[in-house]
């Protein structure tokens, strides 16, 4: 492994860890609105980050696992809620050529998976379709509302995610 490859690996590991830590902190600071059948998880704004770095995928996944564990979630929520975030992060990365599509997989994955966790894990008596609407609305607020604000700021400071390549330098 060359020195340049090591630096790139360390950078990605550091970015992923920072994203995970930020996800946990934002989820727990805003815990009253981060959990429940009607939730707006401020930390979900970070799901825009796969647009900038693949390190966001494990960062968001690990962050969600830790936030759910530390927030007192049941096992089913830790597993399936975190898988919804992983599906969203991978999907967002795959759609990164269009910034407006990056949050969509997170909105959809959470909108489909989380209501079943709420119903069968937490015994929330609301109809699943109604909880789907609640979760999707919360995700739209977080991912598209707050996420797009974050995206606009980060696009102006894109160099944060790694050194700029000199003209003519290859991506390899």
Secondary structure, DSSP 8 states (H G I E B T S, - for coil): --HHHHHHHHHHHHHHHHHHHHHHHHHHHTHHHHSSSS---GGGGGGGGGGT-THHHHHHHHHHHHHHHHTT--HHIIIIIHHHHHHHHHHHHHTTTSTTTTTHHHHHHHHHHHHHHHHHTS---S-HHHHHHHHHHHHIIIIIIIHHHHHHHHHHTGGGGS----TT----
